[in-house]
């Protein structure tokens, strides 16, 4: 009869996300107490009661009405068609009890059964049950009690259909609460999925940073140390010393890169132009940066990724084209920001075999996350012919 009568049972625990939830609660003990109280009042007040004749009919109808009222505590999963049958039978039994009894409060059965019909059944069936109750109870009072009874008139019988309104309103409130709960659960699942995505994205970013710092450097250091170890058997100390010196140089470069990486991870926003200038100078090049367009502040994520792309490109140029001239161009357009790192042909001995092959992939991933494009390839014309260029274009 109300929203707290029999709220739908929650779904299986396996279908729900873990965590605190708002749980719909109702006082089942109170509902049972109300049901038993109505039955007790009817048993005490309805008369005649006996083992034969009219008294036996009253007892039988009391039992039927009591069972019908107790059935309102059946779970929500109970078939609605069966619920319609039992509620209809209960209403008919209530009207029958009013007809065969001389006194008592048997009409309470009709009130509560009609109210529960409004809560449990769909709109049309519940209204049909209410109309049936009003028609039958009104007819009983009119034809058997008398239209001009000083206490209960025939219009009182018509009022037994009114509680359906309370039941319908209670069901509406229940559905609204369930809808809010479902919306909250959906929002929670979406938030958790977004958090998982953010964690995976951050893991990918850290993986790229670790690769940029360690992969090239450790591979090169390991190669030169193995070369030095192999050369020791030949007795060529000059070559051993050269391999050792190259390994030391790679260690120094790795330390510088590690400092930049830690700095980038700790800072929310780095000054792009100043940081890029310092990075280029720390790599041994001066006055190779060209800035075009109106310099503007970029989002922290864009700044960090541009710096990491520049670091990777400068590192690759130093390893694969040692001694080559470097040119870095930073261009601010109205709708995009682009970074180009270009090196000429190598003038020294390249570090063969160094690298994991993931540097270019990492740069492409960074640019893709920012909605931009990256091109990389050899230069086939111009003064830097035979060299290499990496260009990243980022919208915004």
N, C-alpha and C positions, 0 to 999 in steps of 0.2 A: 504494500500500500504506500510505501514511501521509498526514497532512494536508498535507505539503509536496510530494506527487507532482505534482499538477496543479491548483492552486487556480483557481477560476473567474476568468476574465479580467475586469478592471474594465470598466465601461460606457464609452460614448463620452465623450470629453472635453467635448463640447457639453452633455451632460446633467448635468455636475457643476459645483458652485459653485467659483469660484477660491479659492485659499488653501491653507495647509499642511494635509496630511492624513497620517494613519497608513496606510502602505501595507503590505499583506501581502507578505512576501518569502519566496522559497524559493531554494535553491541548485540551479538547473537543471543546472549542470555536474556536481554531485555525483550527482544522479539518473541522468544519462546515464552517468557512470562506473560506477555500480552495475550498470546494465543491461548495459553492454558487458563488465563483469567476469564476470557470470553466463554470458553467451554464450561468452566466452573459456574459462572453466572447463569448460563443457560440451563445447566443441569439442576441448579438450585431453584430457579424461578419458573421454568417452563412446566406447565401442568395441563392435563393429567399425565401421570406416569404409571404404567402397570405392565402386567404380563399377558394381557389379552385385550382384544377390542381396540378402542381408541388409544388407551394408554400404551399398548404395545406399538401402535403406529407412531406415537410420539417418541418412544424410545428408539425405534428404528431410524426415524428421521434425525434424531439427535446424534446418533452414531454416524450417519452419512454426512451430516453437516460438520461434525467434529473432524472426521477424516479429511474432508475437503479443505477445512481450514488448516489442519496440520500439514497438508500437502504444499502450502505456500512456502515451506522451508526446504522444498526440493531444490537441488542445485540448478543454476541457470542453464546448464547443458540439457536439461530435461526437454524433450521435443515440444515445440510450441503447439503442434496439433493436438497432442495428448493433453497439454495444459488447457487448451480450449475446451476439450471434452469434459475434463474434470471440473473446470470452473462453471461450465454450463450446467452440468449435473448438480453442482453445489448450489447454484442459484435456484434451480428448480426445486431442490430439496428444501431450501430455505423458505420458498413460497409455500411448499407443502406443509412445513412445520407451522407456519403462521395459520394455515387453514385448519389443521387438526387440533392445535392447542387452544386452550381457553385463556391462558395468561402466560406472562414471562417475556423475556428479552430475546427471543429467537431471531428477531429482525437484525440483531448485531451480526449474525452470520452473513446476511446479505450485504450489509455495508462493507465488511472487511473483504469478502470475496470479490465484490465489484471493484473495490479499490486496488486489490492485488491484480485483477485482470488488466486494469489500466497500466500497471507497472510492468507486468510480464509479457503481455500480448502486444501485437501491433495495433495501430490506431483503429482500423476498421473492426477487427474482431473484438477489441475491448469495448468499443461503442455498442456493438451488437449485444454483448453480454449485459452491458448497463441497461440498454433498452429493454431487453428481455426481463431483467430484474424489476425495472419500474413497472412494466406491463403486468407481470404476474403478481407482484406484491400489491400493486394498486388495485388489481381485480379482486384479490383476496379480501382486502380491507373493504372494498365497495360491496361485494356480494355476500361475504360471510360475516364480517364484523359490523358492517352497516355504514352507509355514507355519512350518517350524522352522529357517529359515536362521540360521546362527550370528551374522550381522551385522545383517541387515535382516529383521525379521519382518513378517507381513502387517499388524500393527497400525500399523507405520510408514506404510503407505499410507493408512490412515484419517486420520493426523495432517495430511495435506495440506490438509484442509478447515479446520484451526484458524486459519490466518492471516486468514480472513474477519473474525474478531472484531477484529483490529487495524485492518483496513481500515474497518470500520463505526465504530469508536471514532475513527479519524482523521477520517472524514467528519463525525462529530458535532462534533469540536473545530473543524473548518473552518467548519461552519455557525454555530457559536456565535461565532466570531471575526467572520464576515461580518455576523451579526446585530448585534454590538456596533458594528461599523463603520457599518452602516446607521443604527443608532440615533444614533450620534455625528453623522453627516451630517445626519440629520433635525433633531437638536437645534441644529446649527449653522445650518441653513437657517431654523429658527424664530427663533433669536436674531437673525439678520440681518434677517428680516422685521420683528421687533419693533423693532430699531434703526431701520429705515427708517421705521416708523410713528411712532416717537418723534421722529425728525428732522422728519417732515412736521407732526406736532403742534406741535413747537417753532416751526417756520416760521410756522404759522398764528397761534400766540400772538404772535410778534414782529410779524407783519403787522397784527394787531389793535392792538398797542401803538403801532406807527408810525402807523396810521390815527388812533388816538385823539389822538395828539400833533399830527400834521401836517395831516391832511386838512381838518378844520374851520378850523384857524388859517390855513393858507396860502390856502385858498379865500377866507376873509374878508379877509385882508390884501390879496390880489390884487384883490378886488372894490373895496375902498375906495381903493386906489392908482389903479385905473383910473377910478374916479369922480372922484378929485382931478384926474387928468390931463384928464378931459373937462371939468371945471368951470373949469379954467384959461382955456379959451377964452372963457368967459362973463364973466370978470373978477370973479366973486363970490368974493372972498378969504375971506369968513367960512365959506362952504360948503366951500371948498377946505381951510381950516384944520380944520374939523370932520371931514372925511373923513380928513385926515392924522392927526388925534388918535385917531380910532377905529382906524386901522391901527396906530398906536403902542401903543394899549391891547391890541390883539390880539397884538402881538409880546410884550408883557410877560406876558400870560396864557400864551402858548405856551412862553415860557421857564420859567415855573413848572411847567407840565405836563411839559415835558421833564425837569426836575429830578426830579419825582415818578416818571416812567417809568424814568429811569436808576437811581434809588434802588431801585425795585421789582425791576428786572432784576438788580441786583447783590446784593441781600439775599436770603438763603434764607428768612428768616422775619421779617416785620414785625409790630410790636405793633398789632393791628387798631384798638383803641379810640383809642390815642394818635395813630396815623397818620391815622385818619379825622377826628379833631378838628382836627389841624393842617391837613389838606387843606381842611376847611370854612372855617376861619379865613382861610386864604390866599386863598380865593375871595371874601372880603369879608363873610362872615356869621359872627355870633357867637351862641352860646347857642341854636342851632337843632337841636342833636342831642339826641334822646331815646333812652335805653337802657332796655330792658325785659328782665327775666329775669336769671339768674345769668351774669355774664360769664365766658367760658372761652376758652382758647387754641384756635385752629383750625389745621388743617394749613396749611403755607406756601402751597400752591397755592390753597387756598380764600381765605386772607387776601389774596393778591395780586389775585385776580380780583374779590373784593368791593370792594377799593379802586379797581380800574380801572373797575368798573361805577359806583361812586359818582362818580369823576372825570368819566366820560362824561356821567352824568345832570346833574351840576352845571354842566358846560360847556354842555350843551344848554339848560338853564334860563337861564343867563346870556345866551345868544345869541338864543334865541327868545322869552324872556319877561324882558327887561331891567327891573330895578326891582322885580320881583315878590318877594314874601316866600317864603322857602325853609324847608322843614321836612324833617329827616332822622330816620328812626326805625330803630334797630338792635335787633332782637328775638332773644333767645336762648331757644328752646324746648327741650324735652327731646330732640326728634328732628330739629330743624331750626334753621337760622339764616336770618333774613330781613332784608333792607335795603329800605327804602322812601324814595324821594326825591320830594318833592312841592313844587310851586311854584304860586303863585297866578297870576292873570291879569297880563299885562305892564302896567307903568305907563309905560314908555318906548317908544321906537321900536325895533321888532325888526329884527334884521339879516337882511333878506330875501335868499334865494338862497344863504346860506352853508351849507356842508355837502355831503357826498357821498352822503348817504342810507345810509351803511354803519354809522353809530353804533349804531342799534338792532339791526342784524344782528349786529354784533360783540358786543353785550351778550348777545344770545340764544345765540350760540355759546359764550361763556364759561360761562353758566349751564348749558347743555346738557352741556358737558364735565364739570361737577361733578354731573350727575345731578339738577339742579333745574329750576325753572320761572321764567319771567319774563313779567310782564304790564306793558303800557304803554298809556296812553290818556288821553284828556281827562277832567277831573273835571266831572261834571254836577250835583253837589249839594254842599251844605256851604259853609263860609266860603271855600273856595278854588275855588268854582265858576268855570269858565272857564279853570282852570289845567291842569296836567298831572301825572301821577304815574307813576313807574317803580318796580316792586316785584320784587325777586328773592328767591326762596325756595330755599334750598339744604339738602339733607338732611345731617344730622350736625352 
